[in-house]
Amino acid sequence: MTTATDILCDENGDIACVNGDFVIGDATFQHQQDLLSAAEGEYKFDPMVGVGLAEFLDDEDPSGMMRKIRQQFGLDGMNVKTTKINSSGKLEIDANYK
């Protein structure tokens, strides 16, 4: 399993700094959040990147959303083990970089 080391963001989405230095660490969860929230076309360097969760809000069947998550995470180099919606309605994803 590979670790996605990157510059981390704080809870506001700003670049995290400690004592004037950028914070570097495992950014797997941060990358997942970015992919989930970004809609296709938001990244100019690759307009096909992004799940766009907001587009699936009115869908009654989550299968299209789950397929898109597996596809986008896989294209980003992650091994997706499971994607599901738990009993309380929260999205659960078990995925890490290969």
Z-matrix of the N, CA and C atoms (Angstrom, degrees):
N
C 1 1.452
C 2 1.525 1 108.82
N 3 1.300 2 115.86 1 133.92
C 4 1.454 3 123.25 2 179.45
C 5 1.525 4 109.77 3 -97.82
N 6 1.319 5 115.61 4 146.40
C 7 1.460 6 120.70 5 175.79
C 8 1.521 7 108.89 6 -100.24
N 9 1.311 8 116.48 7 133.65
C 10 1.459 9 121.76 8 177.61
C 11 1.528 10 108.49 9 -86.79
N 12 1.319 11 116.72 10 89.59
C 13 1.456 12 121.81 11 -179.82
C 14 1.524 13 108.81 12 -84.13
N 15 1.328 14 114.90 13 129.29
C 16 1.461 15 119.63 14 -175.85
C 17 1.525 16 108.70 15 -158.08
N 18 1.325 17 115.93 16 172.92
C 19 1.462 18 120.97 17 172.50
C 20 1.522 19 106.99 18 -72.15
N 21 1.327 20 117.46 19 130.03
C 22 1.455 21 121.63 20 -175.36
C 23 1.530 22 111.37 21 -91.79
N 24 1.313 23 114.04 22 156.70
C 25 1.466 24 121.67 23 175.75
C 26 1.521 25 109.16 24 -108.80
N 27 1.329 26 116.13 25 155.30
C 28 1.458 27 120.07 26 176.73
C 29 1.526 28 109.53 27 -86.07
N 30 1.321 29 116.97 28 -174.98
C 31 1.465 30 121.61 29 -176.21
C 32 1.524 31 112.91 30 -65.33
N 33 1.342 32 118.55 31 -16.42
C 34 1.463 33 122.89 32 178.11
C 35 1.527 34 112.86 33 -93.20
N 36 1.334 35 116.68 34 -3.45
C 37 1.455 36 120.99 35 -178.22
C 38 1.514 37 113.71 36 88.39
N 39 1.334 38 116.90 37 2.02
C 40 1.466 39 121.03 38 176.69
C 41 1.521 40 109.63 39 -84.20
N 42 1.326 41 117.35 40 158.64
C 43 1.459 42 120.70 41 177.36
C 44 1.523 43 108.79 42 -63.63
N 45 1.332 44 116.17 43 127.45
C 46 1.465 45 121.63 44 -178.49
C 47 1.530 46 109.66 45 -75.83
N 48 1.325 47 116.20 46 132.65
C 49 1.461 48 122.62 47 178.32
C 50 1.518 49 109.70 48 -130.64
N 51 1.333 50 115.60 49 140.09
C 52 1.454 51 122.04 50 174.07
C 53 1.523 52 106.86 51 -131.64
N 54 1.322 53 116.35 52 123.15
C 55 1.464 54 122.29 53 -178.32
C 56 1.529 55 111.59 54 54.26
N 57 1.322 56 117.40 55 36.70
C 58 1.456 57 122.13 56 176.95
C 59 1.514 58 114.96 57 82.64
N 60 1.329 59 118.16 58 1.21
C 61 1.461 60 121.59 59 -179.82
C 62 1.524 61 110.55 60 -111.42
N 63 1.326 62 115.85 61 147.70
C 64 1.458 63 120.30 62 174.11
C 65 1.520 64 109.19 63 -64.86
N 66 1.326 65 115.53 64 148.15
C 67 1.458 66 121.01 65 176.28
C 68 1.519 67 107.48 66 -94.99
N 69 1.331 68 115.81 67 125.56
C 70 1.459 69 121.85 68 179.87
C 71 1.518 70 108.15 69 -114.91
N 72 1.340 71 116.38 70 137.12
C 73 1.454 72 119.87 71 -179.95
C 74 1.512 73 111.21 72 -174.26
N 75 1.329 74 116.31 73 -166.71
C 76 1.461 75 122.61 74 -179.97
C 77 1.527 76 109.22 75 -69.86
N 78 1.320 77 115.90 76 115.93
C 79 1.464 78 121.32 77 -175.66
C 80 1.522 79 112.69 78 -108.98
N 81 1.335 80 117.61 79 19.84
C 82 1.462 81 120.59 80 -178.30
C 83 1.527 82 111.00 81 -56.48
N 84 1.325 83 117.03 82 -51.36
C 85 1.464 84 121.12 83 -178.79
C 86 1.532 85 110.48 84 -63.02
N 87 1.313 86 117.50 85 -38.88
C 88 1.462 87 122.04 86 178.54
C 89 1.530 88 110.42 87 -63.12
N 90 1.333 89 117.43 88 -42.90
C 91 1.467 90 121.10 89 178.29
C 92 1.528 91 110.63 90 -64.56
N 93 1.328 92 116.81 91 -38.89
C 94 1.452 93 120.55 92 178.01
C 95 1.525 94 110.89 93 -62.63
N 96 1.321 95 116.39 94 -44.62
C 97 1.472 96 120.13 95 178.38
C 98 1.524 97 110.95 96 -60.83
N 99 1.322 98 116.61 97 -42.55
C 100 1.467 99 120.73 98 179.86
C 101 1.525 100 111.17 99 -62.23
N 102 1.335 101 117.07 100 -44.31
C 103 1.459 102 120.52 101 179.59
C 104 1.522 103 111.89 102 -65.28
N 105 1.328 104 116.83 103 -39.15
C 106 1.462 105 120.47 104 -178.95
C 107 1.529 106 111.75 105 -67.05
N 108 1.304 107 117.60 106 -41.31
C 109 1.464 108 120.27 107 -174.97
C 110 1.527 109 113.16 108 -82.56
N 111 1.327 110 117.97 109 -28.16
C 112 1.472 111 120.82 110 -176.90
C 113 1.528 112 110.98 111 -74.99
N 114 1.311 113 115.86 112 134.30
C 115 1.467 114 121.27 113 173.75
C 116 1.520 115 108.45 114 -91.30
N 117 1.328 116 115.84 115 155.15
C 118 1.456 117 119.17 116 176.60
C 119 1.521 118 109.37 117 -55.60
N 120 1.325 119 116.06 118 134.92
C 121 1.451 120 121.79 119 179.79
C 122 1.519 121 114.03 120 99.62
N 123 1.318 122 118.57 121 -10.83
C 124 1.466 123 120.40 122 -179.65
C 125 1.526 124 112.74 123 -76.21
N 126 1.320 125 117.51 124 -27.93
C 127 1.465 126 121.03 125 178.61
C 128 1.522 127 108.79 126 -99.65
N 129 1.322 128 116.44 127 113.59
C 130 1.462 129 120.70 128 -177.07
C 131 1.525 130 112.22 129 -65.15
N 132 1.339 131 117.44 130 -31.67
C 133 1.459 132 120.00 131 -177.67
C 134 1.526 133 112.02 132 -70.03
N 135 1.323 134 117.57 133 -22.85
C 136 1.465 135 122.30 134 177.55
C 137 1.525 136 108.67 135 -154.22
N 138 1.321 137 118.02 136 90.26
C 139 1.458 138 121.82 137 -173.25
C 140 1.530 139 115.11 138 -65.27
N 141 1.329 140 118.75 139 -10.32
C 142 1.464 141 121.15 140 179.70
C 143 1.529 142 112.33 141 -92.65
N 144 1.331 143 118.33 142 -0.11
C 145 1.465 144 122.67 143 -178.68
C 146 1.523 145 109.79 144 -82.28
N 147 1.322 146 115.99 145 136.28
C 148 1.461 147 121.06 146 173.69
C 149 1.514 148 113.12 147 126.25
N 150 1.332 149 115.37 148 138.52
C 151 1.455 150 121.83 149 177.21
C 152 1.516 151 110.33 150 -87.13
N 153 1.323 152 117.22 151 -43.88
C 154 1.457 153 121.23 152 -178.99
C 155 1.519 154 112.01 153 68.91
N 156 1.327 155 116.55 154 60.79
C 157 1.466 156 120.98 155 -177.45
C 158 1.525 157 113.34 156 -53.34
N 159 1.313 158 117.56 157 -33.62
C 160 1.470 159 120.71 158 -178.35
C 161 1.533 160 111.58 159 -59.74
N 162 1.329 161 117.32 160 -27.57
C 163 1.461 162 121.18 161 -179.83
C 164 1.531 163 112.38 162 -70.04
N 165 1.334 164 117.22 163 -15.73
C 166 1.461 165 121.25 164 -176.29
C 167 1.529 166 113.05 165 -102.89
N 168 1.333 167 118.23 166 7.58
C 169 1.460 168 121.48 167 -175.10
C 170 1.522 169 113.85 168 -59.65
N 171 1.303 170 118.69 169 -38.82
C 172 1.467 171 121.34 170 -176.42
C 173 1.527 172 113.52 171 -92.12
N 174 1.333 173 117.73 172 -0.52
C 175 1.462 174 120.17 173 -179.43
C 176 1.519 175 111.01 174 -73.90
N 177 1.310 176 116.23 175 134.94
C 178 1.457 177 121.01 176 177.37
C 179 1.521 178 111.51 177 -85.89
N 180 1.328 179 117.48 178 -26.38
C 181 1.451 180 122.74 179 179.79
C 182 1.535 181 108.61 180 -107.95
N 183 1.341 182 118.04 181 116.49
C 184 1.471 183 120.30 182 -176.26
C 185 1.530 184 114.35 183 -80.53
N 186 1.321 185 119.23 184 3.30
C 187 1.467 186 120.09 185 -174.13
C 188 1.532 187 112.51 186 -62.15
N 189 1.329 188 118.34 187 -38.61
C 190 1.463 189 120.68 188 177.89
C 191 1.516 190 112.03 189 -64.25
N 192 1.324 191 116.44 190 -40.02
C 193 1.465 192 121.24 191 177.96
C 194 1.526 193 110.49 192 -65.03
N 195 1.324 194 116.66 193 -44.82
C 196 1.467 195 120.80 194 -179.74
C 197 1.526 196 110.82 195 -62.63
N 198 1.320 197 116.32 196 -40.97
C 199 1.467 198 121.12 197 178.80
C 200 1.528 199 110.33 198 -62.67
N 201 1.340 200 116.31 199 -43.40
C 202 1.470 201 121.04 200 -179.66
C 203 1.532 202 110.76 201 -64.88
N 204 1.333 203 117.42 202 -39.20
C 205 1.468 204 120.86 203 177.69
C 206 1.520 205 110.14 204 -62.39
N 207 1.332 206 117.06 205 -49.49
C 208 1.474 207 120.10 206 -179.95
C 209 1.525 208 110.89 207 -60.16
N 210 1.333 209 116.53 208 -41.06
C 211 1.458 210 121.29 209 -179.38
C 212 1.531 211 110.94 210 -63.97
N 213 1.329 212 117.09 211 -51.83
C 214 1.464 213 120.92 212 -176.20
C 215 1.531 214 112.16 213 -66.74
N 216 1.323 215 117.32 214 -41.32
C 217 1.464 216 120.26 215 178.04
C 218 1.526 217 110.13 216 -65.24
N 219 1.329 218 117.03 217 -40.64
C 220 1.465 219 121.03 218 177.73
C 221 1.517 220 111.73 219 -62.53
N 222 1.330 221 117.51 220 -43.25
C 223 1.463 222 121.31 221 178.26
C 224 1.526 223 111.73 222 -64.00
N 225 1.325 224 116.69 223 -26.67
C 226 1.462 225 121.14 224 178.41
C 227 1.529 226 111.77 225 -83.54
N 228 1.327 227 117.63 226 -2.32
C 229 1.456 228 121.14 227 177.02
C 230 1.519 229 115.01 228 98.06
N 231 1.321 230 116.92 229 13.74
C 232 1.462 231 119.90 230 179.93
C 233 1.525 232 110.91 231 -94.93
N 234 1.318 233 114.44 232 150.07
C 235 1.451 234 122.47 233 172.10
C 236 1.522 235 106.39 234 -97.69
N 237 1.330 236 117.23 235 109.90
C 238 1.458 237 122.17 236 -176.96
C 239 1.523 238 108.39 237 -91.28
N 240 1.335 239 115.60 238 114.66
C 241 1.466 240 120.32 239 179.63
C 242 1.516 241 110.45 240 -85.85
N 243 1.327 242 117.90 241 -50.23
C 244 1.463 243 120.62 242 -179.81
C 245 1.526 244 110.75 243 -145.55
N 246 1.314 245 114.83 244 149.02
C 247 1.461 246 122.84 245 168.72
C 248 1.521 247 105.80 246 -135.75
N 249 1.315 248 116.95 247 127.48
C 250 1.464 249 119.62 248 179.59
C 251 1.521 250 110.45 249 -156.35
N 252 1.304 251 114.25 250 164.22
C 253 1.460 252 121.31 251 172.56
C 254 1.522 253 105.73 252 -108.51
N 255 1.331 254 116.14 253 120.92
C 256 1.466 255 119.50 254 -175.65
C 257 1.530 256 111.49 255 -76.51
N 258 1.332 257 115.96 256 179.55
C 259 1.466 258 121.41 257 -174.85
C 260 1.529 259 113.27 258 -63.76
N 261 1.331 260 117.71 259 -21.96
C 262 1.459 261 119.93 260 178.16
C 263 1.532 262 111.80 261 -95.05
N 264 1.343 263 117.03 262 7.29
C 265 1.453 264 120.95 263 174.97
C 266 1.514 265 115.05 264 86.71
N 267 1.328 266 117.53 265 11.98
C 268 1.466 267 120.46 266 179.55
C 269 1.514 268 110.81 267 -94.67
N 270 1.332 269 115.07 268 142.96
C 271 1.456 270 121.85 269 178.25
C 272 1.522 271 109.19 270 -76.02
N 273 1.335 272 116.56 271 128.74
C 274 1.457 273 121.53 272 177.16
C 275 1.523 274 108.01 273 -121.24
N 276 1.325 275 115.57 274 128.31
C 277 1.467 276 121.39 275 -179.08
C 278 1.519 277 107.62 276 -130.21
N 279 1.332 278 115.43 277 129.55
C 280 1.462 279 121.45 278 174.02
C 281 1.513 280 106.56 279 -113.22
N 282 1.335 281 116.61 280 100.60
C 283 1.456 282 122.01 281 -177.32
C 284 1.526 283 108.97 282 -148.80
N 285 1.319 284 114.98 283 139.36
C 286 1.461 285 122.29 284 177.07
C 287 1.513 286 109.23 285 -140.00
N 288 1.324 287 115.65 286 160.20
C 289 1.460 288 119.78 287 177.13
C 290 1.515 289 110.03 288 -71.23
N 291 1.327 290 114.63 289 142.63
C 292 1.480 291 121.84 290 -177.91
C 293 1.503 292 110.74 291 -67.44
